[in-house]
């Protein structure tokens, strides 16, 4: 009974967070254009394979738009601290380690692959970034064997998950006002993966298909300097400066920027609420103003 309520509360928390993230993405991005949206409603065991140009933001965007729960494999070094492991676990992330993070951790990958198969057997969806590395570029990097290993294990257990290939492209890889193209394609791999040669062939086919799906928007983001722009300017510059300091020489700028804005923007609006309340403005008018600020700010960026 205790376990049931723990799982129930976790599911409720995830769905509330998902709604919150969708609203934040609507403000953070100018446009998210998704090709073949019907794939977002796919049921049953699902393996999602995607490119990885923009760190955790890629996973956030993909998971936020599927109409189901998504588990995803994330770089193991992000789980180094106990509170990080707890938070990432709440977000359904599974650690997977690369050789550069220490050979002593590679044996832990067996858990990642077994957990992926367990989830697929339950009819869940698992997302893996097949490049195994994030660089701020839309050029595909050499593929790792993770996706092929998951399918190899699945095929040995006579499990054939649905496969989605996702190409994600940004018009800019730093800052707010992004225009994003997401191309979701169903992929069928007819030959079971049983040998190392099969893995190489699988990765080659995925590379050729995925490479055609990456189409970054070419139009630049423009910002109209309205009064709301100047209202947000000190707050945004402060958050941007903190983010840059924390993520310098890494690929995490956008994902940390988004996260900080996600959790601090309500405080920014709370400060505005307090100031308006000091001027004894009626509460209904204050709430209308607070609701209008993010909506109108969204349309000052195009």
C-alpha positions as MATLAB code, in Angstrom:
seq = 'XXXXXXXXXXXXXXXXXXXXXXXXXXXXXXXXXXXXXXXXXXXXXXXXXXXXXXXXXXXXXXXXXXXXXXXXXXXXXXXXXXXXXXXXXXXXXXXXXXXXXXXXXXXXXXXXXXXXXXXXXXXXXXXXXXXXXXXXXXXXXXXXXXXXXXXXXXXXXXXXXXXXXXXXXXXXXXXXXXXXXXXXXXXXXXXXXXXXXXXXXXXXXXXXXXXXXXXXXXXXXXXXXXXXXXXXXXXXXXXXXXXXXXXXXXXXXXXXXXXXXXXXXXXXXXXXXXXXXXXXXXXXXXXXXXXXXXXXXXXXXX';
ca = [
       0.000    0.000    0.000;
       2.823    2.412    0.892;
       4.550    1.602   -2.403;
       1.310    2.241   -4.316;
       0.924    5.732   -2.852;
       4.621    6.469   -3.463;
       4.270    5.548   -7.139;
       0.961    7.408   -7.414;
       2.415   10.579   -5.911;
       5.463   10.332   -8.174;
       3.258    9.986  -11.253;
       1.142   12.971  -10.236;
       4.301   15.001   -9.616;
       5.692   14.088  -13.056;
       2.495   15.072  -14.859;
       2.237   18.375  -12.974;
       5.883   19.081  -13.793;
       5.242   18.142  -17.422;
       2.404   20.693  -17.706;
       4.605   23.299  -16.034;
       7.478   22.536  -18.439;
       5.199   22.715  -21.502;
       4.061   26.183  -20.401;
       7.682   27.238  -19.795;
       8.770   25.937  -23.213;
       5.941   27.910  -24.826;
       7.488   31.094  -23.359;
      11.148   30.067  -23.769;
      10.797   29.140  -27.452;
       9.364   31.147  -30.323;
       8.169   28.048  -32.148;
       8.418   24.274  -31.815;
       7.467   22.709  -35.121;
       6.839   18.943  -34.925;
       6.517   16.821  -38.050;
       4.338   13.702  -37.735;
       2.723   14.623  -34.407;
       0.585   11.485  -34.526;
       3.661    9.512  -33.424;
       3.491   11.310  -30.075;
       0.439    9.176  -29.222;
       2.146    5.820  -29.877;
       1.380    3.107  -27.315;
       3.321   -0.007  -26.403;
       7.063   -0.652  -25.962;
       8.889    2.215  -27.641;
      12.585    2.917  -28.188;
      13.237    6.545  -29.125;
      16.572    7.314  -30.805;
      17.563   10.959  -31.209;
      20.453   13.259  -32.035;
      21.885   15.341  -29.204;
      22.851   18.964  -30.000;
      21.709   20.698  -26.802;
      22.296   18.687  -23.637;
      19.363   17.996  -21.262;
      17.162   20.477  -23.126;
      16.824   17.900  -25.929;
      15.394   15.362  -23.482;
      13.147   17.946  -21.801;
      11.605   19.014  -25.110;
      11.078   15.477  -26.395;
       9.646   14.115  -23.130;
       7.359   17.127  -22.682;
       5.599   16.562  -26.003;
       4.998   12.801  -25.932;
       1.570   11.892  -24.551;
       3.119    9.323  -22.258;
       5.847    8.813  -19.713;
       9.389    8.770  -21.105;
      12.435    7.229  -19.454;
      15.780    8.330  -20.795;
      19.398    7.366  -20.514;
      21.560   10.262  -19.347;
      25.307   10.713  -18.929;
      26.460    9.106  -15.720;
      28.586   11.976  -14.424;
      25.386   13.994  -13.863;
      24.497   11.479  -11.116;
      27.709   11.979   -9.123;
      26.015   13.816   -6.230;
      23.310   12.245   -4.067;
      20.766   15.070   -4.508;
      21.395   15.011   -8.267;
      20.644   11.278   -8.349;
      17.415   11.873   -6.439;
      16.201   14.701   -8.711;
      17.200   12.963  -11.952;
      15.536    9.781  -10.726;
      12.295   11.699  -10.212;
      12.565   12.751  -13.865;
      12.869    9.094  -14.967;
      16.534    9.363  -15.949;
      18.762    6.276  -16.046;
      22.551    6.760  -15.726;
      24.811    5.443  -18.453;
      28.574    5.842  -18.287;
      31.163    6.556  -20.940;
      34.769    5.386  -20.826;
      35.972    8.954  -20.225;
      34.030    8.951  -16.928;
      36.178    6.114  -15.617;
      36.456    2.446  -16.536;
      35.456    1.578  -12.972;
      31.922    2.800  -13.762;
      31.423    0.901  -17.011;
      30.108   -2.206  -15.239;
      27.189   -0.058  -14.032;
      25.964    0.185  -17.630;
      24.711   -3.370  -17.338;
      22.040   -1.966  -15.017;
      21.101    0.697  -17.597;
      20.572   -1.889  -20.322;
      18.709   -4.332  -18.059;
      16.513   -1.507  -16.778;
      15.763   -0.413  -20.353;
      14.653   -3.939  -21.274;
      12.560   -4.212  -18.106;
      10.783   -0.964  -18.986;
      10.226   -1.967  -22.605;
       8.749   -5.276  -21.424;
       6.280   -3.260  -19.356;
       5.268   -1.333  -22.476;
       7.139    1.841  -21.501;
       9.108    4.285  -23.685;
      12.898    4.642  -23.458;
      14.836    7.510  -25.033;
      18.527    7.207  -25.920;
      20.812    9.727  -27.600;
      22.683    7.455  -29.951;
      25.736    9.691  -30.352;
      26.552    9.081  -26.692;
      27.903   12.603  -26.438;
      26.529   16.119  -26.671;
      28.287   18.764  -28.723;
      26.620   22.064  -29.599;
      26.349   21.143  -33.263;
      23.782   19.603  -35.596;
      26.441   17.504  -37.279;
      26.035   13.892  -36.213;
      28.905   12.397  -34.227;
      30.002    8.730  -34.537;
      27.370    6.523  -32.934;
      27.885    4.476  -29.793;
      26.520    0.949  -29.367;
      23.927    1.724  -26.669;
      20.798    1.657  -28.842;
      21.982   -1.463  -30.689;
      22.750   -3.209  -27.384;
      19.261   -2.490  -26.079;
      17.724   -3.932  -29.245;
      20.087   -6.908  -29.149;
      18.892   -7.740  -25.628;
      15.269   -7.135  -26.628;
      15.527   -9.429  -29.658;
      17.056  -12.192  -27.526;
      13.927  -12.045  -25.398;
      11.689  -11.988  -28.483;
      10.688   -8.406  -27.777;
      10.319   -6.087  -30.773;
       9.760   -2.505  -29.629;
       8.499    0.236  -31.884;
      11.390    2.500  -32.925;
      11.116    6.262  -33.372;
      13.933    8.303  -34.865;
      13.922   11.955  -33.823;
      15.922   14.654  -35.550;
      15.922   17.883  -33.553;
      17.323   21.173  -34.866;
      17.578   24.657  -33.334;
      18.013   28.007  -35.040;
      20.275   28.940  -32.101;
      21.938   26.854  -29.420;
      22.192   29.518  -26.712;
      19.536   31.708  -25.115;
      15.779   32.284  -25.228;
      13.665   32.692  -28.342;
      14.479   29.408  -30.020;
      12.872   28.124  -33.182;
      12.964   24.339  -33.219;
      12.212   21.722  -35.855;
      11.481   18.196  -34.634;
      11.057   15.374  -37.121;
       9.675   12.091  -35.735;
       9.912    9.045  -37.960;
       8.828    5.471  -37.343;
      11.628    3.088  -38.233;
      11.454   -0.644  -38.806;
      14.560   -2.768  -38.443;
      13.721   -6.115  -39.977;
      16.929   -7.985  -39.165;
      17.455   -9.086  -35.536;
      20.647   -7.783  -33.940;
      22.634  -10.828  -32.937;
      26.277  -10.022  -33.765;
      28.732   -7.105  -33.760;
      28.299   -6.910  -37.538;
      24.542   -6.493  -37.063;
      25.221   -3.591  -34.662;
      27.439   -1.850  -37.219;
      24.819   -2.288  -39.923;
      22.077   -1.008  -37.622;
      24.058    2.112  -36.702;
      24.848    2.776  -40.351;
      21.156    2.618  -41.309;
      20.145    4.826  -38.374;
      22.862    7.359  -39.250;
      21.657    7.643  -42.842;
      18.020    8.046  -41.781;
      18.611   10.385  -38.859;
      20.961   12.611  -40.832;
      18.101   13.390  -43.235;
      15.768   14.360  -40.378;
      17.897   17.144  -38.885;
      16.714   20.444  -40.312;
      17.508   23.487  -38.125;
      15.301   26.546  -38.822;
      17.204   29.120  -40.861;
      15.359   32.254  -39.723;
      16.944   34.223  -36.891;
      15.152   35.243  -33.716;
      14.224   38.921  -33.440;
      13.298   40.722  -30.228;
      11.070   43.806  -30.171;
      12.190   46.146  -27.388;
       8.823   46.814  -25.794;
       8.314   48.023  -22.187;
       7.984   44.359  -21.193;
      11.424   43.723  -22.681;
      12.930   46.325  -20.355;
      10.888   44.959  -17.435;
      12.480   41.534  -17.898;
      15.947   42.762  -18.859;
      17.585   43.002  -15.368;
      16.111   39.662  -14.279;
      17.096   37.837  -17.474;
      20.602   39.310  -17.571;
      21.184   38.221  -13.973;
      20.011   34.642  -14.650;
      22.014   34.542  -17.890;
      25.170   35.728  -16.101;
      24.772   33.120  -13.343;
      24.177   30.414  -15.959;
      27.237   31.365  -17.993;
      29.411   31.323  -14.885;
      28.185   27.869  -13.867;
      28.366   26.315  -17.357;
      31.434   27.965  -18.866;
      33.282   25.628  -21.262;
      30.449   23.055  -21.129;
      27.410   22.248  -23.292;
      24.935   22.807  -20.452;
      24.209   26.532  -20.922;
      20.732   26.175  -22.426;
      19.519   23.399  -20.127;
      20.707   25.225  -16.985;
      19.317   28.539  -18.269;
      15.933   26.940  -18.917;
      15.905   25.249  -15.500;
      16.805   28.438  -13.631;
      14.171   30.423  -15.516;
      11.620   27.658  -14.906;
      12.029   27.817  -11.135;
      12.789   31.530  -10.633;
      10.258   33.137  -12.974;
       7.379   32.565  -10.506;
       9.485   34.455   -7.915;
       9.961   37.282  -10.422;
       6.188   37.490  -10.868;
       5.741   37.327   -7.087;
       7.945   40.416   -6.705;
       5.810   42.235   -9.270;
       2.711   41.122   -7.373;
       4.139   42.563   -4.150;
       4.996   45.899   -5.797;
       1.538   46.227   -7.378;
      -0.058   45.280   -4.068;
       1.878   48.077   -2.325;
       0.195   50.510   -4.694;
      -3.165   49.083   -3.538;
      -4.160   47.882   -6.973;
      -7.207   45.561   -6.730;
      -6.323   41.870   -6.681;
      -8.341   40.937   -9.823;
      -6.436   43.553  -11.820;
      -3.112   42.344  -10.394;
      -3.867   38.763  -11.458;
      -4.800   39.914  -14.968;
      -1.530   41.855  -15.194;
       0.532   38.913  -13.948;
      -1.141   36.595  -16.459;
      -0.617   39.084  -19.277;
       3.091   39.680  -18.644;
       4.418   36.261  -19.823;
       1.842   36.009  -22.629;
       2.568   39.448  -24.093;
       6.317   38.957  -23.560;
       6.111   35.799  -25.649;
       4.829   37.810  -28.612;
       7.627   40.381  -28.377;
      10.004   37.658  -29.619;
       9.646   36.351  -33.175;
];
